[in-house]
């Protein structure tokens, strides 16, 4: 079963939090880290990203990954590219890349927007 979780950047201190998402409106989003301890934080809605569900790596929408050249399936690929992870990227491609040593998360579009320009 796929694990469903989100992350968002806290409004009060700018730190990332991970957990369950609640949206009260387009402008109001909250991440619940621990319901029993009442650990709930308001986050910037535009920073909310969903965990894409890979078991090999914890990757969220909005992450930026670098793919390095190397062996891939039955062939070889020689490219060095930066990709932004979003919900429309084929998860099978990411799954195979993440199983190799050739995919590294190098930042995200919120903390490292300059990486998208590479």
MMTF fields as JSON, N, C-alpha, C and O atoms, coordinates in Angstrom:
{
  "mmtfVersion": "1.0.0",
  "mmtfProducer": "UNKNOWN",
  "numBonds": 471,
  "numAtoms": 472,
  "numGroups": 118,
  "numChains": 1,
  "numModels": 1,
  "chainsPerModel": [1],
  "groupsPerChain": [118],
  "chainIdList": ["A"],
  "bondAtomList": [4, 2, 8, 6, 12, 10, 16, 14, 20, 18, 24, 22, 28, 26, 32, 30, 36, 34, 40, 38, 44, 42, 48, 46, 52, 50, 56, 54, 60, 58, 64, 62, 68, 66, 72, 70, 76, 74, 80, 78, 84, 82, 88, 86, 92, 90, 96, 94, 100, 98, 104, 102, 108, 106, 112, 110, 116, 114, 120, 118, 124, 122, 128, 126, 132, 130, 136, 134, 140, 138, 144, 142, 148, 146, 152, 150, 156, 154, 160, 158, 164, 162, 168, 166, 172, 170, 176, 174, 180, 178, 184, 182, 188, 186, 192, 190, 196, 194, 200, 198, 204, 202, 208, 206, 212, 210, 216, 214, 220, 218, 224, 222, 228, 226, 232, 230, 236, 234, 240, 238, 244, 242, 248, 246, 252, 250, 256, 254, 260, 258, 264, 262, 268, 266, 272, 270, 276, 274, 280, 278, 284, 282, 288, 286, 292, 290, 296, 294, 300, 298, 304, 302, 308, 306, 312, 310, 316, 314, 320, 318, 324, 322, 328, 326, 332, 330, 336, 334, 340, 338, 344, 342, 348, 346, 352, 350, 356, 354, 360, 358, 364, 362, 368, 366, 372, 370, 376, 374, 380, 378, 384, 382, 388, 386, 392, 390, 396, 394, 400, 398, 404, 402, 408, 406, 412, 410, 416, 414, 420, 418, 424, 422, 428, 426, 432, 430, 436, 434, 440, 438, 444, 442, 448, 446, 452, 450, 456, 454, 460, 458, 464, 462, 468, 466],
  "bondOrderList": [1, 1, 1, 1, 1, 1, 1, 1, 1, 1, 1, 1, 1, 1, 1, 1, 1, 1, 1, 1, 1, 1, 1, 1, 1, 1, 1, 1, 1, 1, 1, 1, 1, 1, 1, 1, 1, 1, 1, 1, 1, 1, 1, 1, 1, 1, 1, 1, 1, 1, 1, 1, 1, 1, 1, 1, 1, 1, 1, 1, 1, 1, 1, 1, 1, 1, 1, 1, 1, 1, 1, 1, 1, 1, 1, 1, 1, 1, 1, 1, 1, 1, 1, 1, 1, 1, 1, 1, 1, 1, 1, 1, 1, 1, 1, 1, 1, 1, 1, 1, 1, 1, 1, 1, 1, 1, 1, 1, 1, 1, 1, 1, 1, 1, 1, 1, 1],
  "groupList": [{"groupName": "UNK", "atomNameList": ["N", "CA", "C", "O"], "elementList": ["N", "C", "C", "O"], "formalChargeList": [0, 0, 0, 0], "bondAtomList": [1, 0, 2, 1, 3, 2], "bondOrderList": [1, 1, 2], "singleLetterCode": "X", "chemCompType": "L-PEPTIDE LINKING"}],
  "groupTypeList": [0, 0, 0, 0, 0, 0, 0, 0, 0, 0, 0, 0, 0, 0, 0, 0, 0, 0, 0, 0, 0, 0, 0, 0, 0, 0, 0, 0, 0, 0, 0, 0, 0, 0, 0, 0, 0, 0, 0, 0, 0, 0, 0, 0, 0, 0, 0, 0, 0, 0, 0, 0, 0, 0, 0, 0, 0, 0, 0, 0, 0, 0, 0, 0, 0, 0, 0, 0, 0, 0, 0, 0, 0, 0, 0, 0, 0, 0, 0, 0, 0, 0, 0, 0, 0, 0, 0, 0, 0, 0, 0, 0, 0, 0, 0, 0, 0, 0, 0, 0, 0, 0, 0, 0, 0, 0, 0, 0, 0, 0, 0, 0, 0, 0, 0, 0, 0, 0],
  "groupIdList": [1, 2, 3, 4, 5, 6, 7, 8, 9, 10, 11, 12, 13, 14, 15, 16, 17, 18, 19, 20, 21, 22, 23, 24, 25, 26, 27, 28, 29, 30, 31, 32, 33, 34, 35, 36, 37, 38, 39, 40, 41, 42, 43, 44, 45, 46, 47, 48, 49, 50, 51, 52, 53, 54, 55, 56, 57, 58, 59, 60, 61, 62, 63, 64, 65, 66, 67, 68, 69, 70, 71, 72, 73, 74, 75, 76, 77, 78, 79, 80, 81, 82, 83, 84, 85, 86, 87, 88, 89, 90, 91, 92, 93, 94, 95, 96, 97, 98, 99, 100, 101, 102, 103, 104, 105, 106, 107, 108, 109, 110, 111, 112, 113, 114, 115, 116, 117, 118],
  "secStructList": [7, 7, 7, 7, 7, 3, 3, 3, 3, 5, 6, 6, 6, 7, 7, 3, 3, 3, 3, 3, 3, 3, 3, 1, 1, 1, 1, 7, 3, 3, 3, 3, 3, 3, 6, 6, 6, 6, 3, 3, 3, 3, 3, 7, 4, 4, 4, 7, 3, 3, 5, 7, 7, 7, 1, 1, 1, 7, 7, 5, 6, 6, 3, 3, 3, 3, 3, 7, 7, 3, 3, 3, 6, 6, 3, 3, 3, 7, 7, 7, 3, 3, 3, 3, 7, 7, 6, 6, 1, 7, 2, 2, 2, 2, 2, 2, 2, 2, 2, 6, 6, 7, 3, 3, 3, 3, 3, 3, 6, 6, 6, 7, 4, 4, 4, 4, 4, 7],
  "xCoordList": [0.835, 0.0, 0.883, 1.892, 0.516, 1.283, 1.099, -0.016, 2.218, 2.18, 1.835, 2.436, 0.878, 0.475, 0.949, 0.521, 1.84, 2.293, 2.729, 2.974, 2.815, 3.112, 4.208, 4.551, 4.742, 5.647, 5.243, 4.623, 5.615, 5.363, 6.295, 6.812, 6.5, 7.395, 6.579, 5.625, 6.97, 6.236, 6.255, 7.272, 5.112, 4.999, 5.743, 6.323, 5.741, 6.33, 7.856, 8.454, 8.506, 9.976, 10.672, 11.901, 9.912, 10.508, 11.081, 11.681, 10.915, 11.422, 10.432, 9.228, 10.978, 10.139, 9.54, 10.218, 8.253, 7.59, 6.941, 6.579, 6.805, 6.326, 5.194, 5.286, 4.117, 2.997, 1.747, 1.821, 0.594, -0.707, -1.105, -0.853, -1.725, -2.114, -3.582, -4.431, -3.878, -5.244, -5.279, -4.469, -6.231, -6.408, -7.784, -8.807, -7.783, -9.049, -9.542, -10.741, -8.636, -8.975, -7.774, -6.794, -7.84, -6.709, -5.484, -4.355, -5.698, -4.593, -4.153, -3.065, -4.959, -4.652, -4.403, -5.321, -3.141, -2.765, -2.031, -1.261, -2.275, -1.653, -1.082, -1.672, 0.072, 0.666, 0.595, 1.073, -0.006, -0.061, 1.065, 1.081, 1.999, 3.125, 2.738, 3.033, 2.077, 1.667, 0.359, 0.334, -0.717, -2.039, -2.178, -2.783, -1.628, -1.744, -1.037, -1.544, 0.124, 0.888, 0.454, 1.061, -0.597, -1.099, 0.009, 0.121, 0.811, 1.901, 1.387, 1.56, 0.749, 0.14, 0.711, 0.768, 1.137, 1.793, 1.144, 0.842, 0.937, 0.485, 1.68, 2.772, 1.457, 2.534, 2.13, 0.948, 3.141, 2.877, 2.275, 2.894, 1.081, 0.378, 1.19, 1.172, 1.9, 2.65, 3.875, 4.502, 4.237, 5.374, 4.947, 5.8, 3.653, 3.172, 3.484, 3.196, 4.08, 4.365, 4.06, 4.27, 3.561, 3.219, 4.386, 5.082, 4.593, 5.558, 5.128, 3.964, 6.064, 5.661, 5.58, 5.158, 5.976, 5.726, 6.835, 6.607, 8.021, 9.127, 9.662, 9.863, 9.893, 10.429, 11.935, 12.48, 12.601, 14.056, 14.545, 15.602, 13.779, 14.179, 12.943, 11.844, 13.125, 12.011, 12.036, 12.806, 11.182, 11.129, 9.743, 8.737, 9.702, 8.452, 8.308, 9.298, 7.054, 6.814, 7.569, 7.569, 8.201, 8.968, 10.439, 11.226, 10.835, 12.254, 12.973, 12.372, 14.252, 15.095, 16.111, 16.803, 16.191, 17.087, 18.105, 17.829, 19.285, 20.307, 20.474, 20.615, 20.454, 20.678, 22.079, 22.443, 22.846, 24.222, 24.302, 23.524, 25.23, 25.431, 25.862, 26.493, 25.52, 25.905, 25.064, 24.351, 25.137, 24.344, 22.891, 22.59, 22.015, 20.592, 19.863, 19.974, 19.146, 18.507, 19.539, 20.514, 19.352, 20.279, 21.201, 21.911, 21.206, 22.048, 22.846, 22.934, 23.411, 24.181, 23.631, 23.296, 23.542, 23.12, 24.169, 24.719, 24.436, 25.472, 24.864, 24.925, 24.294, 23.813, 23.829, 23.817, 23.854, 23.874, 22.781, 22.97, 21.66, 20.513, 19.907, 19.971, 19.331, 18.596, 17.12, 16.697, 16.331, 14.899, 14.133, 14.536, 13.024, 12.124, 11.095, 10.467, 10.925, 9.963, 8.575, 8.345, 7.657, 6.271, 5.359, 5.82, 4.096, 3.156, 2.939, 2.375, 3.365, 3.129, 4.32, 4.221, 5.446, 6.606, 6.305, 5.76, 6.66, 6.361, 7.052, 8.282, 6.297, 6.911, 7.787, 8.708, 7.524, 8.358, 9.771, 10.741, 9.885, 11.215, 11.963, 13.124, 11.319, 11.954, 12.304, 13.352, 11.442, 11.709, 13.001, 13.839, 13.166, 14.37, 15.598, 16.669, 15.457, 16.589, 16.983, 18.171, 16.001, 16.315, 16.941, 17.678, 16.666, 17.278, 18.752, 19.541, 19.115, 20.527, 21.16, 20.477, 22.437, 23.137, 23.192, 23.953, 22.386, 22.534, 21.55, 21.577, 20.7, 19.732, 19.979, 19.972, 20.197, 20.429, 19.508, 19.379, 18.872, 18.086, 19.068, 19.818, 19.062, 20.03, 19.384, 20.081, 18.08, 17.402, 15.928, 15.38, 15.293, 13.889, 13.637, 14.452, 12.509, 12.23, 11.997, 12.038, 11.756, 11.488, 12.762, 12.921, 13.666, 14.92, 16.037, 16.976, 15.945, 17.028, 16.503, 16.757, 15.782, 15.227, 16.301, 16.033, 17.503, 18.585, 18.977, 19.535, 18.7, 19.056, 18.207, 18.643, 17.017, 16.146, 16.712, 16.397, 17.527, 18.104, 19.282, 19.75, 19.78, 20.966, 20.681, 21.557],
  "yCoordList": [-1.179, 0.0, 1.246, 1.295, 2.224, 3.453, 4.329, 4.542, 4.828, 5.739, 7.138, 7.625, 7.774, 9.123, 10.087, 10.017, 10.993, 12.03, 13.243, 13.172, 14.341, 15.621, 16.334, 15.964, 17.365, 18.261, 19.686, 19.939, 20.6, 22.01, 22.834, 22.36, 24.072, 24.973, 25.785, 26.47, 25.695, 26.377, 27.891, 28.476, 28.508, 29.963, 30.632, 31.701, 30.026, 30.695, 30.715, 31.643, 29.693, 29.695, 29.226, 29.192, 28.866, 28.481, 27.079, 26.707, 26.286, 24.91, 23.989, 24.244, 22.908, 21.909, 20.972, 20.56, 20.64, 19.645, 18.604, 18.891, 17.394, 16.251, 15.58, 15.359, 15.253, 14.582, 14.614, 14.534, 14.73, 14.741, 16.171, 17.094, 16.339, 17.671, 17.937, 17.072, 19.151, 19.647, 21.019, 21.89, 21.205, 22.516, 23.046, 22.405, 24.239, 24.865, 25.794, 26.05, 26.295, 27.153, 27.141, 26.444, 27.893, 27.961, 28.576, 28.309, 29.393, 30.09, 29.449, 29.753, 28.579, 28.027, 26.526, 25.745, 26.129, 24.713, 24.384, 25.196, 23.191, 22.746, 21.344, 20.507, 21.103, 19.77, 19.281, 19.947, 18.111, 17.482, 16.465, 15.474, 16.718, 15.818, 14.742, 13.563, 15.151, 14.218, 14.723, 15.738, 14.015, 14.441, 14.34, 15.212, 13.291, 13.099, 14.221, 14.711, 14.623, 15.701, 17.086, 18.092, 17.133, 18.382, 19.151, 20.371, 18.414, 19.014, 19.301, 18.499, 20.469, 20.899, 22.262, 23.152, 22.425, 23.666, 24.235, 23.506, 25.541, 26.201, 26.314, 26.703, 25.969, 25.992, 26.865, 27.103, 27.334, 28.072, 27.105, 26.097, 27.406, 26.516, 26.218, 25.092, 27.211, 26.99, 26.099, 25.715, 25.756, 24.861, 23.417, 22.538, 23.16, 21.811, 20.883, 21.195, 19.736, 18.715, 17.346, 17.082, 16.477, 15.12, 14.172, 14.273, 13.259, 12.175, 11.333, 10.945, 11.043, 10.352, 8.84, 8.149, 8.318, 6.916, 5.934, 4.727, 6.392, 5.466, 4.951, 5.727, 3.667, 3.093, 3.305, 3.362, 3.421, 3.529, 4.902, 5.015, 5.934, 7.309, 8.084, 7.836, 9.009, 9.861, 11.107, 12.037, 11.109, 12.185, 12.801, 12.094, 14.135, 14.879, 15.715, 16.057, 16.044, 16.99, 18.27, 18.728, 18.832, 20.051, 19.808, 20.755, 18.545, 18.235, 18.401, 18.306, 18.648, 18.746, 17.62, 17.472, 16.834, 15.677, 15.833, 16.44, 15.274, 15.218, 13.758, 12.88, 13.517, 12.178, 12.15, 13.001, 11.181, 11.036, 9.916, 8.964, 10.023, 8.988, 7.682, 7.67, 6.584, 5.28, 4.193, 4.436, 3.008, 1.914, 2.082, 2.453, 1.813, 1.984, 0.882, 0.79, 0.074, -1.109, -1.92, -2.376, -2.116, -2.939, -2.109, -2.662, -0.826, 0.018, 0.983, 0.846, 1.936, 2.968, 4.312, 4.527, 5.193, 6.549, 7.501, 7.336, 8.485, 9.46, 10.856, 11.553, 11.241, 12.612, 13.015, 12.18, 14.277, 14.847, 15.907, 16.974, 15.638, 16.521, 16.77, 15.924, 17.929, 18.264, 18.234, 18.843, 17.528, 17.456, 17.903, 17.655, 18.565, 18.937, 17.83, 17.438, 17.33, 16.255, 16.869, 17.778, 16.367, 16.806, 15.599, 14.489, 15.821, 14.705, 14.069, 12.976, 14.709, 14.124, 13.325, 12.676, 13.36, 12.577, 11.097, 10.701, 10.288, 8.861, 8.217, 8.204, 7.686, 7.108, 5.895, 5.61, 5.171, 4.016, 4.447, 3.777, 5.559, 6.071, 6.422, 6.046, 7.131, 7.495, 6.266, 6.23, 5.263, 4.061, 3.401, 3.016, 3.271, 2.635, 3.497, 2.976, 4.804, 5.691, 5.655, 5.653, 5.628, 5.66, 4.354, 4.349, 3.252, 1.983, 1.96, 1.226, 2.765, 2.866, 3.911, 4.548, 4.074, 5.079, 6.408, 7.3, 6.544, 7.669, 8.81, 9.791, 8.713, 9.763, 10.306, 9.551, 11.594, 12.248, 13.458, 14.234, 13.616, 14.817, 15.904, 15.743, 17.014, 18.082, 19.345, 20.323, 19.343, 20.509, 20.46, 19.405, 21.621, 21.721, 23.109, 24.017, 23.267, 24.512, 25.689, 26.838, 25.43, 26.508, 27.031, 28.241, 26.136, 26.538, 26.793, 27.533, 26.195, 26.262, 26.567, 25.787, 27.665, 27.938, 28.109, 27.916, 28.466, 28.648, 27.336, 27.355, 26.204, 24.912, 24.574, 23.818, 25.118, 24.865, 25.54, 25.132, 26.548, 27.297, 26.584, 27.014, 25.498, 24.812, 24.247, 23.633],
  "zCoordList": [0.0, 0.0, 0.0, 0.704, -0.766, -0.888, 0.344, 0.819, 0.844, 1.988, 1.487, 0.53, 2.126, 1.73, 2.8, 3.952, 2.404, 3.33, 2.527, 1.323, 3.229, 2.604, 3.383, 4.505, 2.75, 3.458, 3.094, 2.061, 3.973, 3.73, 4.595, 5.606, 4.185, 4.912, 5.913, 5.546, 7.184, 8.253, 8.071, 7.699, 8.341, 8.254, 9.397, 9.207, 10.582, 11.749, 11.753, 12.296, 11.147, 11.202, 9.921, 9.871, 8.893, 7.616, 7.559, 6.55, 8.614, 8.609, 7.894, 7.86, 7.322, 6.675, 7.721, 8.662, 7.541, 8.375, 7.464, 6.323, 7.995, 7.219, 7.968, 9.175, 7.249, 7.893, 7.035, 5.809, 7.689, 7.015, 6.683, 7.456, 5.537, 5.068, 5.338, 5.123, 5.815, 5.933, 5.283, 5.6, 4.364, 3.727, 4.099, 3.855, 4.699, 5.06, 3.975, 3.868, 3.177, 2.046, 1.109, 1.369, 0.037, -0.895, -0.237, -0.65, 0.777, 1.433, 2.741, 3.231, 3.316, 4.641, 4.567, 4.316, 4.789, 4.785, 6.072, 6.586, 6.587, 7.831, 7.641, 6.958, 8.254, 8.29, 9.735, 10.654, 9.919, 11.235, 11.323, 10.592, 12.219, 12.436, 13.44, 13.242, 14.519, 15.573, 16.163, 16.858, 15.886, 16.341, 17.853, 18.477, 18.447, 19.895, 20.65, 21.659, 20.165, 20.806, 20.323, 20.688, 19.501, 18.937, 18.2, 18.314, 17.454, 16.688, 15.272, 14.355, 15.123, 13.867, 13.52, 14.368, 12.263, 11.856, 10.602, 9.657, 10.61, 9.392, 8.457, 8.87, 7.19, 6.203, 5.018, 4.772, 4.294, 3.063, 2.047, 1.706, 1.569, 0.651, -0.599, -1.095, -1.112, -2.353, -2.163, -3.15, -0.916, -0.676, -0.432, -0.311, -0.358, -0.065, -1.238, -2.393, -0.91, -1.916, -1.356, -0.173, -2.22, -1.789, -2.025, -3.035, -1.097, -1.237, -2.425, -2.52, -3.343, -4.566, -4.411, -5.338, -3.265, -2.969, -3.28, -3.197, -3.633, -3.874, -2.555, -1.62, -2.468, -1.238, -1.133, -0.031, -2.267, -2.273, -1.814, -1.193, -2.119, -1.781, -1.354, -1.849, -0.446, -0.042, -0.924, -0.684, -1.947, -2.926, -2.878, -2.821, -2.902, -2.864, -4.122, -4.768, -4.469, -5.549, -5.219, -4.076, -6.22, -6.013, -5.752, -5.751, -5.526, -5.363, -6.693, -7.763, -6.603, -7.791, -7.701, -6.694, -8.758, -8.776, -9.894, -10.928, -9.667, -10.708, -11.1, -10.249, -12.405, -12.947, -13.532, -14.343, -13.12, -13.578, -14.605, -14.548, -15.536, -16.546, -15.916, -14.859, -16.565, -16.048, -16.668, -17.642, -16.121, -16.658, -16.252, -15.117, -17.165, -16.943, -17.689, -18.912, -17.004, -17.564, -18.324, -17.728, -19.644, -20.405, -21.282, -22.122, -21.11, -21.946, -21.104, -19.884, -21.757, -21.073, -21.494, -22.659, -20.552, -20.89, -20.39, -19.301, -21.187, -20.864, -20.893, -21.906, -19.802, -19.691, -18.236, -17.332, -18.043, -16.706, -16.719, -17.302, -16.096, -16.226, -14.848, -13.956, -14.705, -13.492, -13.839, -14.822, -13.035, -13.292, -12.061, -10.925, -12.316, -11.226, -11.095, -12.078, -9.89, -9.649, -9.547, -8.75, -10.356, -10.225, -10.385, -10.652, -10.224, -10.188, -11.552, -11.621, -12.648, -13.96, -14.471, -15.511, -13.76, -14.16, -13.959, -12.929, -14.94, -14.886, -13.682, -13.625, -12.724, -11.522, -11.816, -11.05, -12.908, -13.244, -13.609, -13.254, -14.314, -14.659, -13.386, -13.228, -12.483, -11.216, -10.395, -9.75, -10.409, -9.635, -10.111, -9.295, -11.417, -11.944, -11.706, -11.395, -11.847, -11.584, -10.117, -9.792, -9.232, -7.804, -7.334, -6.348, -8.014, -7.652, -8.019, -7.423, -9.0, -9.353, -8.441, -7.639, -8.571, -7.774, -8.517, -8.141, -9.576, -10.489, -10.26, -11.003, -9.273, -8.997, -7.603, -6.631, -7.497, -6.206, -6.097, -7.044, -4.949, -4.685, -4.276, -3.313, -5.014, -4.752, -4.201, -3.93, -4.031, -3.48, -3.817, -4.136, -3.741, -4.128, -4.695, -4.526, -5.363, -6.08, -5.144, -5.584, -3.87, -2.923, -2.275, -2.111, -1.908, -1.266, -2.273, -1.98, -3.442, -4.429, -5.826, -6.744, -6.027, -7.358, -8.428, -9.614, -8.02, -8.992, -9.664, -10.762, -9.033, -9.619, -10.835, -11.702, -10.908, -12.052, -13.297, -14.416, -13.121, -14.236, -14.879, -15.933, -14.272, -14.8, -16.164, -16.773]
}
